Amino acid sequence: MGIEIFNTEDQASGNFNYGEILENKPIGFPQDSGKLKPYSSLFYWAHAWTPGKKSTIGLHPHKGFEICSFVLKGKINHFDTKQNKWISLEEGDVQIIRSGNGISHAEELESKSEIFQIWFDPDLSKTLKKEASYDDYKSKDFKIIKTSNKLKKIILGDGSPMKMDTEGILINEYEFDIGPHKHEILKNSFHSIFIIGGTIKVNQKVLNRGTFLKLGDIDEFDFHSLEKTKLFEIISPRHISYNTYV
């Protein structure tokens, strides 16, 4: 497979509330028009933002899947029927809904805010029998490792408080300095990378903010950061021990 690149025009798009919330979907639902469909245990990945005033997505149900929201900018407010109250999350915070045998929730994105909402596909034969549960994590809860030319924030993995049922998932956020970089790619895994900010060059191609990359079957990802660049990465297994939804 090597390196697959999906620019914003390759991704499905959508909106809520007559454009108050806009979104690009690197991994859309099976019926969406984007080039990339669900793979591994990644079922859905939306990059959503409010171009102007705040807007609310009303109460709606979920079942089985694990639904994670990552606040990239600004602030969101979240309500679910498990906790039965509104909770605020700010830049760098993360929430997970293990929707189990059923839960409903609502989301409000404040003005000029930006999030990822990503659905993970756990073993539904087990999760559909579980009570729904919810956790939120503050940005300061996550371990940060700084080296000479990058900063790594471990959102899910070694030293992280975040827990999920979906097997074999690692989640990291990076800030890369200007210059060349070699990024390790794990065997038997997919590395799914989103350029949150900045610009990189890969094989003489310049890739901007909003670009999504799917990596596998290579030992390392070589790129040149043309400016200070922020990347978001999910590592997921190529082979899963249970049947996924699709």
C-alpha positions as CSV (number, residue, x, y, z in Angstrom):
1,M,0.0,0.0,0.0
2,G,2.7,2.5,0.9
3,I,1.4,6.1,1.2
4,E,-2.1,7.0,0.1
5,I,-2.9,10.7,0.1
6,F,-6.4,12.2,0.3
7,N,-6.7,15.9,-0.2
8,T,-9.8,17.8,1.0
9,E,-11.5,17.5,-2.4
10,D,-11.1,13.7,-2.1
11,Q,-13.0,13.7,1.2
12,A,-16.8,13.7,1.8
13,S,-18.2,17.0,3.0
14,G,-21.3,17.9,4.9
15,N,-22.9,20.5,7.2
16,F,-25.4,20.9,10.0
17,N,-27.9,23.6,10.8
18,Y,-27.8,25.2,7.3
19,G,-24.0,25.6,7.3
20,E,-23.5,26.7,10.9
21,I,-21.3,23.6,11.3
22,L,-19.2,22.5,8.4
23,E,-17.3,19.2,8.0
24,N,-15.0,17.2,5.8
25,K,-14.9,13.5,6.3
26,P,-11.6,11.7,5.5
27,I,-13.5,8.5,6.4
28,G,-17.2,8.9,5.6
29,F,-20.1,6.6,6.2
30,P,-20.4,3.8,3.6
31,Q,-23.0,5.8,1.7
32,D,-20.9,9.0,1.6
33,S,-19.2,10.3,-1.5
34,G,-15.6,10.4,-0.3
35,K,-12.9,8.2,-1.8
36,L,-11.9,6.5,1.4
37,K,-14.3,4.0,3.1
38,P,-14.1,2.4,6.6
39,Y,-11.0,0.2,7.2
40,S,-9.4,-1.6,10.1
41,S,-11.5,-0.5,13.2
42,L,-11.9,3.1,11.9
43,F,-15.5,3.4,10.9
44,Y,-15.9,7.2,10.6
45,W,-13.7,10.3,10.9
46,A,-15.1,13.8,10.6
47,H,-13.3,17.2,10.9
48,A,-16.0,19.7,11.9
49,W,-15.8,23.4,12.6
50,T,-18.0,26.4,13.2
51,P,-17.1,29.2,10.7
52,G,-19.2,31.7,12.7
53,K,-21.5,31.6,15.6
54,K,-22.0,28.6,17.9
55,S,-24.3,25.8,16.9
56,T,-25.9,22.8,18.4
57,I,-26.4,19.3,17.1
58,G,-29.5,18.1,19.0
59,L,-30.0,14.9,21.0
60,H,-29.5,11.8,18.9
61,P,-28.9,8.1,19.7
62,H,-25.8,5.8,19.3
63,K,-25.3,2.2,20.0
64,G,-22.3,-0.2,20.0
65,F,-19.6,2.1,18.6
66,E,-17.0,4.0,20.5
67,I,-17.3,7.7,19.6
68,C,-14.4,10.0,20.4
69,S,-14.3,13.8,20.1
70,F,-11.0,15.6,20.1
71,V,-11.2,19.4,20.6
72,L,-8.7,21.0,18.2
73,K,-9.6,24.6,18.7
74,G,-12.1,26.6,20.9
75,K,-14.6,24.9,23.1
76,I,-17.5,22.4,22.9
77,N,-20.3,21.5,25.2
78,H,-21.6,18.0,25.5
79,F,-24.7,16.4,26.9
80,D,-25.6,12.7,27.2
81,T,-28.4,10.7,28.8
82,K,-25.9,8.7,31.0
83,Q,-24.6,11.7,32.9
84,N,-27.7,13.9,32.2
85,K,-25.8,17.2,32.4
86,W,-23.8,19.5,30.1
87,I,-20.0,19.3,30.3
88,S,-17.6,21.7,28.6
89,L,-14.4,20.6,26.8
90,E,-11.7,22.9,25.6
91,E,-8.8,22.8,23.2
92,G,-6.7,19.6,23.7
93,D,-9.4,17.8,25.7
94,V,-10.9,14.5,24.6
95,Q,-14.1,12.7,25.3
96,I,-15.1,9.0,24.7
97,I,-18.6,7.6,24.5
98,R,-18.7,3.8,24.8
99,S,-22.2,3.7,23.4
100,G,-22.8,0.1,24.4
101,N,-26.5,-0.9,24.5
102,G,-27.6,2.6,23.8
103,I,-27.1,6.3,24.7
104,S,-28.2,9.6,23.3
105,H,-26.1,12.8,23.3
106,A,-26.1,16.4,22.0
107,E,-23.1,18.6,21.1
108,E,-22.7,22.3,20.9
109,L,-19.7,23.8,19.1
110,E,-18.8,27.3,20.4
111,S,-18.0,30.1,17.9
112,K,-14.8,29.4,15.8
113,S,-14.3,26.0,17.3
114,E,-13.0,22.9,15.6
115,I,-13.1,19.1,16.4
116,F,-12.5,15.6,15.2
117,Q,-15.3,13.2,15.8
118,I,-14.1,9.6,15.2
119,W,-16.1,6.4,15.5
120,F,-14.2,3.2,16.4
121,D,-15.6,-0.2,15.7
122,P,-15.2,-2.5,18.7
123,D,-16.4,-6.0,19.0
124,L,-20.1,-5.3,18.7
125,S,-21.1,-8.8,19.8
126,K,-19.7,-7.7,23.2
127,T,-20.3,-4.0,23.4
128,L,-24.0,-4.2,22.5
129,K,-24.5,-6.1,25.7
130,K,-22.7,-3.5,27.9
131,E,-24.1,-0.5,29.6
132,A,-23.0,2.7,28.0
133,S,-20.2,4.7,29.6
134,Y,-18.5,8.0,29.2
135,D,-15.2,9.6,30.1
136,D,-13.6,13.0,29.4
137,Y,-9.9,13.8,29.7
138,K,-8.2,17.2,30.0
139,S,-5.3,18.1,27.8
140,K,-3.0,18.3,30.8
141,D,-3.7,14.6,31.6
142,F,-1.8,13.4,28.5
143,K,1.9,12.6,28.5
144,I,4.2,14.8,26.4
145,I,7.6,13.7,25.1
146,K,9.9,16.4,23.7
147,T,13.0,15.6,21.5
148,S,15.3,17.9,19.5
149,N,13.0,18.4,16.6
150,K,9.5,17.3,17.6
151,L,6.9,17.2,20.4
152,K,4.8,14.1,20.9
153,K,1.5,14.1,22.9
154,I,0.4,10.5,23.8
155,I,-3.4,10.6,23.8
156,L,-3.9,6.8,23.8
157,G,-1.0,4.5,24.6
158,D,1.8,4.2,27.1
159,G,1.2,6.4,30.1
160,S,-2.2,7.7,28.9
161,P,-5.2,7.6,31.2
162,M,-7.6,7.1,28.2
163,K,-9.2,3.6,27.9
164,M,-11.2,2.1,25.1
165,D,-12.6,-1.3,24.1
166,T,-11.5,-1.2,20.5
167,E,-8.4,-3.3,20.3
168,G,-4.9,-2.2,19.3
169,I,-5.5,1.5,19.0
170,L,-2.8,4.1,19.6
171,I,-3.4,7.9,19.2
172,N,-0.7,10.6,19.1
173,E,-0.5,14.3,18.3
174,Y,2.8,15.7,17.0
175,E,4.4,19.1,16.5
176,F,7.3,18.9,14.1
177,D,9.9,21.6,13.6
178,I,10.9,22.8,10.2
179,G,13.2,20.3,8.4
180,P,13.4,16.6,7.5
181,H,11.7,13.9,9.6
182,K,11.6,10.1,9.6
183,H,8.5,8.7,11.3
184,E,8.4,5.0,12.2
185,I,5.6,2.9,10.8
186,L,4.6,-0.2,12.8
187,K,4.4,-3.6,11.1
188,N,0.9,-5.1,10.5
189,S,-0.6,-1.6,11.2
190,F,-2.3,1.3,9.5
191,H,-1.1,4.8,10.4
192,S,-3.8,7.3,9.7
193,I,-2.5,10.8,9.7
194,F,-4.3,14.2,9.4
195,I,-2.4,17.5,8.9
196,I,-3.9,19.8,11.5
197,G,-1.7,22.7,10.8
198,G,1.3,23.6,8.7
199,T,2.7,22.2,5.4
200,I,4.8,19.1,4.6
201,K,6.5,17.8,1.4
202,V,6.2,14.1,0.6
203,N,7.8,12.7,-2.5
204,Q,8.0,16.2,-4.0
205,K,4.3,16.8,-3.3
206,V,3.4,19.7,-1.1
207,L,0.6,18.7,1.4
208,N,-1.4,21.3,3.2
209,R,-3.7,21.5,6.3
210,G,-6.6,19.2,6.0
211,T,-4.8,16.5,4.0
212,F,-5.3,12.9,5.2
213,L,-2.8,10.1,4.7
214,K,-3.2,6.3,5.1
215,L,0.2,4.6,5.5
216,G,1.2,0.9,5.7
217,D,3.6,-1.7,4.4
218,I,6.6,0.7,4.8
219,D,9.1,0.9,7.6
220,E,9.2,4.7,7.9
221,F,7.4,7.8,6.6
222,D,9.9,10.3,5.3
223,F,8.8,13.9,4.9
224,H,10.0,17.5,5.1
225,S,8.2,20.0,7.3
226,L,8.1,23.3,5.4
227,E,6.9,25.1,8.5
228,K,6.1,24.2,12.1
229,T,3.6,21.4,11.5
230,K,1.0,19.7,13.7
231,L,0.0,16.1,12.8
232,F,-2.7,13.9,14.4
233,E,-2.1,10.1,14.1
234,I,-4.2,7.0,14.8
235,I,-2.4,3.6,14.6
236,S,-4.8,0.7,14.1
237,P,-4.3,-3.0,13.4
238,R,-4.3,-4.4,9.9
239,H,-5.8,-7.7,11.2
240,I,-8.6,-7.6,13.8
241,S,-9.6,-10.6,16.0
242,Y,-13.4,-10.0,15.5
243,N,-15.8,-9.2,12.7
244,T,-16.2,-5.5,12.2
245,Y,-19.4,-3.8,11.2
246,V,-18.4,-3.4,7.5
